[in-house]
Amino acid sequence: MSEVKELKKNRKLPGRGWLGLLLIVLFWYINWNFEGLRTHIGFFPLWLGYCLLVDALTYMRKGNSLISRSYIGFAFLFVISAPAWWLFEVINEQAHYWHYTEREQFSDLEYFLYASLSFSTVIPAVFSTSELVGTFGWLQKLRKGPRIGKSKRSIQIMFVLGALMFICVFSFPEYSAAFIWMSLYLMLDPINHWLGNRTLIQYTAERDWRAVVALWTGCLICGFFWEMWNYYSNPKWYYTVPYVDFWHVFEMPLLGYLGYLPFALELFALYHLLMGIFAKTHWQNYLHLLPLKEEEHASNL
């Protein structure tokens, strides 16, 4: 144990961490201070810097990280992140919960390319931050939570609830803002379970909620920076969410931050569904939300 502590004590911030910090400082300033349109250019490098810095901090704390385990795996997170977020954009075409300024300044092709580049940072940011959260002792000491997903019937109920919520988003969008962030997870995690992919049910069925809390916390941290950095940007996004459009923290209504909790779980489920389809089991255990031995145990439950 003393050797492990000494190793952590002597480990320095990798070079990618300093590069990430430089990108954050530079493009934070550009996105907030230059006149005219600039965030369509500055969003990606700002969040790339964030991902590099967080990954480097994770490496400092536990000796491995998303990048150190696989450069290819880390790059692939960017590749699948854009289409994953476009899925939510398609849903929002019906619901109209969020909007983008200056859309008319770009052709359809320009908008698609700039937006896709920006959307590509979502999954890497959430996963790298969640993995960093997983290195802290308070998370490892969490008590057992409620048991969810142990029986076949409970998993079936999850899927049915998710499907009903998804239908409500399109049928009653003015009352279903919360369902856009809950429905996909409730459908996808059972599907992953039935396909033999990695799931969060593997944890919660054993009353272990640490992976879920790591994702929740990581996504809330990202959510804070998304909303803060968006506030003085141009172009930017803003919200029109029925019945909760008050007590804003930056552009986001305070209650809207709760949406980041199920959103994190949806990203986890989407990632493992895609990995199950296109990469079989090769990348199923790439994300280490808990210490490695515990992750390996959970994957075999």
VEXTOR-428541 format. One record per residue (C-alpha): x, y, z; residue number from 1. Coordinates in steps of 0.25 Angstrom, whole numbers. Last residue first. Layout:
x:X, y:Y, z:Z, num:NUM
...
! end
This chain:
x:-88, y:-44, z:-52, num:301
x:-76, y:-46, z:-61, num:300
x:-74, y:-31, z:-65, num:299
x:-76, y:-27, z:-50, num:298
x:-64, y:-35, z:-46, num:297
x:-55, y:-29, z:-57, num:296
x:-60, y:-15, z:-53, num:295
x:-57, y:-19, z:-38, num:294
x:-43, y:-23, z:-42, num:293
x:-41, y:-10, z:-50, num:292
x:-44, y:0, z:-39, num:291
x:-58, y:6, z:-43, num:290
x:-63, y:14, z:-55, num:289
x:-53, y:7, z:-64, num:288
x:-58, y:9, z:-79, num:287
x:-51, y:0, z:-88, num:286
x:-59, y:-12, z:-83, num:285
x:-68, y:-14, z:-95, num:284
x:-57, y:-10, z:-105, num:283
x:-54, y:-24, z:-111, num:282
x:-68, y:-31, z:-108, num:281
x:-74, y:-30, z:-122, num:280
x:-68, y:-18, z:-128, num:279
x:-79, y:-13, z:-137, num:278
x:-92, y:-18, z:-131, num:277
x:-87, y:-20, z:-116, num:276
x:-79, y:-7, z:-117, num:275
x:-91, y:1, z:-122, num:274
x:-100, y:-5, z:-111, num:273
x:-89, y:-2, z:-101, num:272
x:-88, y:13, z:-105, num:271
x:-103, y:15, z:-105, num:270
x:-104, y:9, z:-91, num:269
x:-93, y:18, z:-85, num:268
x:-98, y:30, z:-93, num:267
x:-112, y:28, z:-88, num:266
x:-107, y:27, z:-73, num:265
x:-100, y:40, z:-74, num:264
x:-113, y:46, z:-80, num:263
x:-121, y:40, z:-68, num:262
x:-113, y:50, z:-58, num:261
x:-111, y:61, z:-68, num:260
x:-126, y:64, z:-68, num:259
x:-126, y:68, z:-54, num:258
x:-119, y:80, z:-59, num:257
x:-132, y:85, z:-65, num:256
x:-138, y:88, z:-51, num:255
x:-128, y:100, z:-50, num:254
x:-133, y:105, z:-64, num:253
x:-121, y:105, z:-73, num:252
x:-116, y:118, z:-80, num:251
x:-106, y:121, z:-69, num:250
x:-113, y:116, z:-56, num:249
x:-127, y:120, z:-59, num:248
x:-137, y:120, z:-48, num:247
x:-149, y:118, z:-57, num:246
x:-153, y:111, z:-70, num:245
x:-159, y:99, z:-63, num:244
x:-173, y:99, z:-68, num:243
x:-170, y:97, z:-83, num:242
x:-155, y:96, z:-87, num:241
x:-150, y:107, z:-96, num:240
x:-135, y:106, z:-95, num:239
x:-123, y:113, z:-101, num:238
x:-111, y:110, z:-110, num:237
x:-99, y:118, z:-114, num:236
x:-93, y:124, z:-127, num:235
x:-87, y:132, z:-121, num:234
x:-82, y:129, z:-107, num:233
x:-84, y:137, z:-94, num:232
x:-93, y:126, z:-87, num:231
x:-88, y:114, z:-94, num:230
x:-75, y:113, z:-86, num:229
x:-84, y:112, z:-73, num:228
x:-94, y:103, z:-79, num:227
x:-85, y:93, z:-84, num:226
x:-76, y:94, z:-72, num:225
x:-87, y:91, z:-62, num:224
x:-92, y:80, z:-71, num:223
x:-78, y:74, z:-71, num:222
x:-78, y:74, z:-56, num:221
x:-92, y:68, z:-56, num:220
x:-88, y:57, z:-66, num:219
x:-77, y:53, z:-57, num:218
x:-85, y:53, z:-44, num:217
x:-96, y:44, z:-51, num:216
x:-86, y:35, z:-57, num:215
x:-79, y:32, z:-44, num:214
x:-92, y:31, z:-37, num:213
x:-96, y:20, z:-47, num:212
x:-83, y:13, z:-46, num:211
x:-84, y:14, z:-30, num:210
x:-98, y:8, z:-30, num:209
x:-95, y:-6, z:-25, num:208
x:-108, y:-12, z:-20, num:207
x:-105, y:-25, z:-27, num:206
x:-115, y:-23, z:-38, num:205
x:-110, y:-9, z:-38, num:204
x:-97, y:-13, z:-44, num:203
x:-100, y:-22, z:-55, num:202
x:-112, y:-14, z:-58, num:201
x:-102, y:-3, z:-62, num:200
x:-100, y:-11, z:-75, num:199
x:-89, y:-19, z:-83, num:198
x:-94, y:-26, z:-95, num:197
x:-101, y:-40, z:-94, num:196
x:-111, y:-36, z:-105, num:195
x:-123, y:-37, z:-94, num:194
x:-115, y:-28, z:-85, num:193
x:-112, y:-18, z:-95, num:192
x:-127, y:-18, z:-99, num:191
x:-130, y:-16, z:-84, num:190
x:-120, y:-4, z:-84, num:189
x:-125, y:2, z:-96, num:188
x:-140, y:4, z:-93, num:187
x:-139, y:10, z:-79, num:186
x:-127, y:18, z:-84, num:185
x:-134, y:23, z:-96, num:184
x:-147, y:27, z:-88, num:183
x:-140, y:35, z:-77, num:182
x:-134, y:48, z:-84, num:181
x:-145, y:50, z:-94, num:180
x:-155, y:47, z:-83, num:179
x:-151, y:59, z:-74, num:178
x:-157, y:69, z:-85, num:177
x:-170, y:61, z:-86, num:176
x:-182, y:70, z:-83, num:175
x:-181, y:80, z:-95, num:174
x:-176, y:68, z:-103, num:173
x:-189, y:61, z:-102, num:172
x:-189, y:50, z:-114, num:171
x:-174, y:51, z:-118, num:170
x:-168, y:51, z:-104, num:169
x:-180, y:42, z:-99, num:168
x:-176, y:31, z:-109, num:167
x:-162, y:31, z:-103, num:166
x:-168, y:30, z:-89, num:165
x:-176, y:18, z:-92, num:164
x:-164, y:11, z:-98, num:163
x:-155, y:14, z:-86, num:162
x:-166, y:9, z:-77, num:161
x:-167, y:-4, z:-85, num:160
x:-152, y:-6, z:-84, num:159
x:-151, y:-4, z:-69, num:158
x:-163, y:-13, z:-67, num:157
x:-156, y:-24, z:-75, num:156
x:-144, y:-23, z:-67, num:155
x:-152, y:-24, z:-54, num:154
x:-159, y:-36, z:-59, num:153
x:-145, y:-43, z:-62, num:152
x:-141, y:-41, z:-48, num:151
x:-129, y:-34, z:-42, num:150
x:-131, y:-21, z:-50, num:149
x:-131, y:-12, z:-38, num:148
x:-127, y:-14, z:-24, num:147
x:-127, y:-1, z:-16, num:146
x:-114, y:4, z:-11, num:145
x:-102, y:-1, z:-4, num:144
x:-93, y:9, z:3, num:143
x:-83, y:18, z:-4, num:142
x:-69, y:16, z:1, num:141
x:-63, y:14, z:-13, num:140
x:-69, y:28, z:-17, num:139
x:-63, y:35, z:-5, num:138
x:-49, y:29, z:-9, num:137
x:-48, y:37, z:-22, num:136
x:-43, y:30, z:-34, num:135
x:-57, y:28, z:-40, num:134
x:-59, y:43, z:-42, num:133
x:-47, y:42, z:-52, num:132
x:-55, y:31, z:-59, num:131
x:-67, y:40, z:-59, num:130
x:-59, y:52, z:-65, num:129
x:-53, y:43, z:-76, num:128
x:-67, y:37, z:-79, num:127
x:-74, y:50, z:-80, num:126
x:-64, y:58, z:-88, num:125
x:-61, y:46, z:-98, num:124
x:-76, y:45, z:-100, num:123
x:-79, y:59, z:-103, num:122
x:-67, y:63, z:-111, num:121
x:-72, y:58, z:-125, num:120
x:-84, y:68, z:-123, num:119
x:-75, y:80, z:-127, num:118
x:-70, y:73, z:-139, num:117
x:-84, y:69, z:-143, num:116
x:-89, y:83, z:-141, num:115
x:-78, y:89, z:-150, num:114
x:-80, y:79, z:-161, num:113
x:-96, y:79, z:-161, num:112
x:-96, y:94, z:-160, num:111
x:-87, y:96, z:-172, num:110
x:-95, y:86, z:-180, num:109
x:-108, y:93, z:-177, num:108
x:-102, y:106, z:-180, num:107
x:-98, y:115, z:-168, num:106
x:-102, y:129, z:-164, num:105
x:-117, y:125, z:-162, num:104
x:-114, y:116, z:-150, num:103
x:-109, y:129, z:-143, num:102
x:-114, y:124, z:-129, num:101
x:-117, y:110, z:-126, num:100
x:-130, y:104, z:-120, num:99
x:-134, y:95, z:-108, num:98
x:-147, y:88, z:-104, num:97
x:-153, y:88, z:-118, num:96
x:-160, y:74, z:-116, num:95
x:-161, y:69, z:-130, num:94
x:-148, y:74, z:-136, num:93
x:-143, y:71, z:-122, num:92
x:-144, y:56, z:-125, num:91
x:-135, y:58, z:-137, num:90
x:-125, y:66, z:-129, num:89
x:-125, y:55, z:-118, num:88
x:-120, y:45, z:-129, num:87
x:-110, y:55, z:-134, num:86
x:-104, y:53, z:-120, num:85
x:-101, y:39, z:-123, num:84
x:-97, y:42, z:-137, num:83
x:-86, y:51, z:-132, num:82
x:-81, y:43, z:-120, num:81
x:-78, y:31, z:-129, num:80
x:-66, y:36, z:-135, num:79
x:-61, y:44, z:-123, num:78
x:-61, y:31, z:-114, num:77
x:-53, y:25, z:-126, num:76
x:-42, y:34, z:-123, num:75
x:-41, y:29, z:-109, num:74
x:-42, y:14, z:-113, num:73
x:-31, y:17, z:-123, num:72
x:-22, y:23, z:-113, num:71
x:-24, y:11, z:-104, num:70
x:-21, y:9, z:-89, num:69
x:-13, y:22, z:-88, num:68
x:-24, y:30, z:-94, num:67
x:-35, y:25, z:-86, num:66
x:-27, y:25, z:-73, num:65
x:-16, y:18, z:-65, num:64
x:-7, y:21, z:-53, num:63
x:-18, y:23, z:-43, num:62
x:-18, y:38, z:-39, num:61
x:-8, y:44, z:-49, num:60
x:-15, y:36, z:-61, num:59
x:-28, y:42, z:-57, num:58
x:-22, y:56, z:-57, num:57
x:-17, y:53, z:-71, num:56
x:-31, y:49, z:-75, num:55
x:-37, y:61, z:-69, num:54
x:-27, y:70, z:-76, num:53
x:-28, y:63, z:-90, num:52
x:-43, y:64, z:-89, num:51
x:-44, y:78, z:-86, num:50
x:-34, y:82, z:-97, num:49
x:-43, y:74, z:-107, num:48
x:-54, y:82, z:-101, num:47
x:-48, y:96, z:-104, num:46
x:-42, y:91, z:-117, num:45
x:-56, y:86, z:-122, num:44
x:-64, y:99, z:-117, num:43
x:-55, y:109, z:-123, num:42
x:-58, y:109, z:-138, num:41
x:-74, y:109, z:-137, num:40
x:-71, y:118, z:-124, num:39
x:-66, y:129, z:-133, num:38
x:-77, y:137, z:-139, num:37
x:-76, y:152, z:-137, num:36
x:-67, y:159, z:-127, num:35
x:-56, y:152, z:-119, num:34
x:-57, y:151, z:-104, num:33
x:-64, y:139, z:-99, num:32
x:-60, y:128, z:-109, num:31
x:-46, y:133, z:-111, num:30
x:-43, y:134, z:-96, num:29
x:-49, y:120, z:-94, num:28
x:-41, y:116, z:-106, num:27
x:-27, y:120, z:-101, num:26
x:-29, y:116, z:-86, num:25
x:-35, y:102, z:-90, num:24
x:-25, y:99, z:-101, num:23
x:-13, y:102, z:-92, num:22
x:-19, y:93, z:-81, num:21
x:-21, y:82, z:-91, num:20
x:-7, y:83, z:-95, num:19
x:-2, y:83, z:-81, num:18
x:-10, y:70, z:-78, num:17
x:-5, y:64, z:-91, num:16
x:9, y:65, z:-86, num:15
x:6, y:56, z:-74, num:14
x:4, y:62, z:-60, num:13
x:14, y:56, z:-51, num:12
x:14, y:43, z:-43, num:11
x:23, y:44, z:-30, num:10
x:12, y:44, z:-20, num:9
x:4, y:34, z:-27, num:8
x:15, y:24, z:-28, num:7
x:18, y:27, z:-13, num:6
x:4, y:23, z:-9, num:5
x:5, y:10, z:-17, num:4
x:18, y:7, z:-10, num:3
x:11, y:10, z:3, num:2
x:0, y:0, z:0, num:1
! end
